[in-house]
Amino acid sequence: MAPANPSHGPEDYDAGPYVPENADLHRLREAAAGCHGCPLYQRATQIVFSSGDASARVMLIGEQPGDQEDRRGQPFVGPAGGVLMRAIDEAGIDPTETYVTNAVKHFKFELAPRGKRRIHKPPSLREMTACRPWLAAELRLVEPEVVIALGATAGKALLGSSFRVSKERGVPRPMPALDGSPGEGTLVATIHPSAVLRADDEDRAQMYAGLVSDLKVAARLLD
């Protein structure tokens, strides 16, 4: 999709001109494939937009796609996705009622010093802000009852740079408005499932239990 402003480019760090107005989910995903709203598209294999449908009651928002997600074009299909799906099931959330997306839609990485392995790099605040019009459009379209922010990047994308997941996880709060999104429903923050994978062996079970506990807070809001 060409931006409304033909002079607009990735150096402007703004996906807004690429987001179609009043689009259904199919059109939104289709348009996102042509997004050049920041330089991340130049190295990523493809955009990784979302999975789930517009009738979902729960929206799960992660940070950005990883290596496997970038290759396959779907969010949370790697090891962290396996942790997340298991935790959702244990928390009592129906996975068919979830819409899964990321705050940033392209994979940001650096190459390992030796070999071709791509190492994840956290997106910058500028990159998060550039991608926010897509997230706002998704929120307007899906209108979830509960939004779950997975990790610090998702929390900052929704609540600003002062967000700290360690202090605000597991506490329901009103969903803020975001670039024209209605700000309806309830927001619950928790850790990103990749944090469970990164934890030391002796801490992993406790980290996972904490993730499930936070997701149970979200599940109770659906009752």
C-alpha positions in Angstrom: 0.0 0.0 0.0 1.4 3.4 -0.9 1.3 6.0 1.8 -1.1 9.0 1.4 1.9 11.3 1.4 4.2 10.2 -1.4 7.2 11.8 0.2 6.7 9.8 3.4 9.4 7.2 4.1 10.9 5.1 6.8 13.1 8.0 8.0 9.8 9.6 9.2 9.2 6.8 11.7 5.4 6.8 11.3 3.2 4.0 10.0 0.1 6.2 10.1 0.0 6.9 6.4 -0.1 3.2 5.6 -3.1 2.4 7.8 -6.3 2.3 5.8 -9.4 3.9 7.4 -12.4 1.8 8.3 -10.8 -1.4 7.1 -11.8 -4.9 8.1 -9.2 -7.2 9.5 -8.4 -8.8 6.2 -7.7 -5.4 4.6 -5.7 -4.2 7.6 -3.4 -7.3 7.3 -3.1 -6.8 3.6 -2.2 -3.2 3.9 0.4 -3.9 6.7 2.4 -6.0 4.3 3.4 -2.9 2.5 4.3 -0.8 5.5 7.6 1.1 5.3 6.8 3.3 8.3 10.3 2.7 9.9 13.6 1.2 8.7 12.9 -2.2 10.3 11.1 -3.4 7.2 14.4 -3.2 5.3 16.0 -6.2 7.0 13.1 -8.3 8.1 11.8 -11.2 5.9 8.2 -10.0 6.1 5.8 -8.2 8.4 4.3 -10.3 11.1 0.9 -8.9 11.8 -1.5 -11.0 14.0 -3.4 -14.2 14.5 -7.0 -14.5 15.6 -10.2 -12.8 14.4 -12.0 -9.6 15.1 -14.5 -11.2 17.4 -11.9 -12.1 20.0 -12.6 -11.2 23.6 -8.9 -11.1 24.6 -6.1 -9.3 22.9 -2.5 -10.5 23.7 0.2 -8.0 22.8 3.8 -9.0 22.8 7.0 -7.1 21.9 7.9 -8.0 18.3 8.3 -11.1 16.2 11.3 -13.3 16.7 13.4 -15.3 14.3 10.9 -18.1 13.7 7.9 -15.7 13.5 9.8 -13.6 11.0 10.4 -16.6 8.8 6.8 -18.0 9.1 4.8 -14.8 9.2 2.8 -15.6 12.3 3.2 -14.3 15.9 4.2 -16.5 18.8 5.0 -19.7 16.8 8.4 -20.1 18.3 9.4 -21.4 21.8 7.9 -18.4 23.6 4.7 -19.0 21.8 4.6 -22.6 23.1 5.1 -21.2 26.7 2.3 -18.7 26.2 -0.2 -21.2 24.8 0.4 -23.6 27.6 0.0 -20.8 30.2 -3.2 -19.5 28.6 -4.7 -23.0 28.7 -3.7 -23.4 32.4 -5.2 -20.0 33.2 -8.5 -21.0 31.8 -8.6 -18.7 28.8 -10.0 -20.1 25.6 -7.4 -19.8 22.9 -10.1 -19.5 20.2 -11.2 -16.3 21.9 -7.8 -14.6 21.7 -6.3 -12.2 19.2 -2.5 -12.2 19.3 -0.3 -9.4 18.0 2.9 -7.4 18.8 3.6 -3.8 19.5 6.2 -3.8 16.7 5.5 -5.8 13.5 8.9 -6.4 12.1 11.8 -8.4 13.5 14.7 -6.3 14.8 18.0 -8.2 15.1 21.7 -8.2 14.8 23.9 -10.9 13.3 26.0 -13.0 15.6 29.7 -12.3 15.4 30.2 -15.7 13.8 27.7 -17.4 11.6 24.4 -16.2 10.3 22.3 -16.6 13.5 20.0 -13.6 14.1 20.0 -12.2 17.6 16.9 -10.4 18.8 17.3 -6.7 19.7 14.6 -4.8 21.6 12.8 -2.1 19.6 13.5 1.5 20.4 10.9 3.9 21.7 11.0 5.6 18.3 10.2 2.3 16.6 7.4 1.5 19.0 5.9 4.9 18.4 6.2 4.5 14.6 4.3 1.2 14.7 1.6 2.3 17.2 -1.0 3.3 14.5 -1.3 -0.4 13.6 -1.9 -1.3 17.2 -4.5 1.4 17.6 -6.3 0.2 14.5 -6.3 -3.3 15.8 -7.8 -2.2 19.1 -10.5 -0.1 17.4 -11.4 -3.1 15.2 -11.3 -5.9 17.8 -12.6 -4.0 20.8 -11.4 -6.7 23.2 -12.9 -7.0 26.7 -9.4 -7.7 28.1 -6.0 -6.6 26.8 -3.0 -8.5 28.1 0.4 -6.7 27.7 3.2 -9.3 27.6 6.4 -7.7 28.8 7.9 -4.2 29.1 7.7 -3.2 25.5 4.0 -3.9 25.1 3.3 -2.1 28.4 5.3 0.9 27.3 3.5 0.9 23.9 0.2 1.2 25.8 1.0 3.2 28.9 4.2 5.2 28.1 7.9 4.9 28.9 7.4 5.0 32.7 5.7 1.6 32.7 7.5 -1.1 34.7 6.2 -4.6 34.4 7.7 -5.7 37.7 5.5 -3.1 39.5 2.3 -3.2 37.5 1.9 -6.9 36.5 -1.3 -8.7 37.5 -3.2 -5.6 38.4 -6.3 -4.8 36.3 -6.6 -1.2 35.2 -8.8 0.6 32.7 -7.6 0.3 29.1 -6.2 3.7 28.0 -7.2 5.4 24.7 -4.4 5.0 22.1 -4.2 7.2 19.0 -8.0 7.2 18.5 -8.7 3.7 19.9 -11.7 3.8 22.2 -9.9 3.0 25.4 -12.5 0.5 26.5 -12.1 -2.8 28.4 -9.5 -3.7 31.0 -5.7 -4.0 30.7 -3.6 -6.6 32.6 0.2 -6.7 32.3 2.5 -9.6 32.8 5.9 -10.8 31.8 6.8 -11.8 28.3 6.9 -15.7 28.0 10.4 -15.4 26.7 11.4 -14.4 30.2 10.5 -17.9 31.4 12.8 -19.4 28.8 15.6 -17.1 29.8 15.3 -17.9 33.5 17.8 -20.1 35.3 16.7 -23.7 35.8 15.9 -23.1 39.5 13.8 -20.0 38.8 11.9 -21.2 35.7 9.1 -22.9 37.4 8.4 -19.9 39.6 8.5 -17.5 36.7 6.1 -19.7 34.8 3.7 -19.9 37.8 3.8 -16.1 38.0 2.8 -15.8 34.3 -0.1 -18.2 34.8 -1.2 -16.4 37.9 -1.3 -13.0 36.0 -3.3 -14.7 33.2 -5.8 -16.0 35.7 -6.5 -12.4 36.7 -7.4 -11.7 33.1 -9.5 -14.9 32.9 -11.5 -13.9 35.9 -12.4 -10.6 34.2 -14.1 -12.6 31.4 -16.4 -14.5 33.8 
